[in-house]
Amino acid sequence: MNLKQLLKRAGVSSNIIAEVERKAKMTTAQQEIEHQEKAAAMAKMMLNDVMPHLHSAMTKTPPSKPKKTIIIPD
């Protein structure tokens, strides 16, 4: 049973039902926005922690392979 059916069963007027549904949708939308903001902040924090290590890893040159010498018998 959803909210609208519950309120109708309780005998609440349709204007109040519409207002309660609007308020519930607004609260859900606000919570979604807050969750997205928290997720974005966490992602930024993780990137800020990783970027110096990533930058230093990219600037290091990989060790060159040792030169192979072929010894020719005399």
C-alpha positions as CSV (number, residue, x, y, z in Angstrom):
1,M,0.0,0.0,0.0
2,N,1.5,3.3,-1.0
3,L,1.3,6.6,0.8
4,K,-1.6,8.0,-1.2
5,Q,-3.7,4.9,-0.6
6,L,-2.9,5.0,3.1
7,L,-4.0,8.6,3.5
8,K,-7.2,8.1,1.5
9,R,-8.0,5.1,3.7
10,A,-7.5,7.4,6.8
11,G,-10.0,9.9,5.3
12,V,-7.5,12.7,4.7
13,S,-8.5,15.3,2.1
14,S,-7.0,15.1,-1.4
15,N,-5.3,18.6,-1.0
16,I,-3.4,17.3,2.0
17,I,-2.5,14.1,0.2
18,A,-1.1,16.1,-2.7
19,E,0.9,18.3,-0.3
20,V,2.3,15.3,1.6
21,E,3.3,13.6,-1.7
22,R,5.0,16.8,-2.9
23,K,6.9,17.2,0.4
24,A,7.9,13.5,0.2
25,K,9.3,13.9,-3.3
26,M,11.1,17.1,-2.3
27,T,12.7,15.3,0.6
28,T,13.8,12.4,-1.6
29,A,15.3,14.8,-4.2
30,Q,17.1,16.7,-1.4
31,Q,18.6,13.5,-0.1
32,E,19.7,12.4,-3.5
33,I,21.4,15.8,-4.0
34,E,23.2,15.4,-0.7
35,H,24.3,11.9,-1.5
36,Q,25.7,13.1,-4.9
37,E,27.5,15.9,-3.2
38,K,29.0,13.6,-0.6
39,A,30.1,11.2,-3.3
40,A,31.7,14.0,-5.3
41,A,33.6,15.2,-2.2
42,M,34.8,11.7,-1.5
43,A,36.0,11.3,-5.1
44,K,37.8,14.6,-5.0
45,M,39.5,13.6,-1.7
46,M,40.6,10.3,-3.2
47,L,41.9,11.9,-6.3
48,N,43.9,14.5,-4.3
49,D,45.5,11.7,-2.3
50,V,46.4,9.7,-5.4
51,M,47.5,12.4,-7.8
52,P,50.9,13.2,-6.3
53,H,51.8,9.5,-6.4
54,L,50.5,9.1,-9.9
55,H,52.4,12.2,-11.1
56,S,55.7,11.0,-9.5
57,A,55.2,7.5,-11.0
58,M,54.7,9.0,-14.5
59,T,57.7,11.3,-14.3
60,K,60.1,8.5,-13.4
61,T,61.7,6.9,-16.3
62,P,61.7,3.2,-16.4
63,P,65.1,1.6,-16.1
64,S,66.7,0.8,-19.4
65,K,67.3,-2.7,-20.4
66,P,70.9,-3.9,-19.9
67,K,72.8,-4.0,-23.1
68,K,73.5,-7.4,-24.4
69,T,77.0,-8.1,-25.6
70,I,77.8,-11.0,-27.8
71,I,81.1,-12.6,-27.3
72,I,82.6,-14.0,-30.4
73,P,85.2,-16.7,-29.9
74,D,88.6,-16.1,-31.6
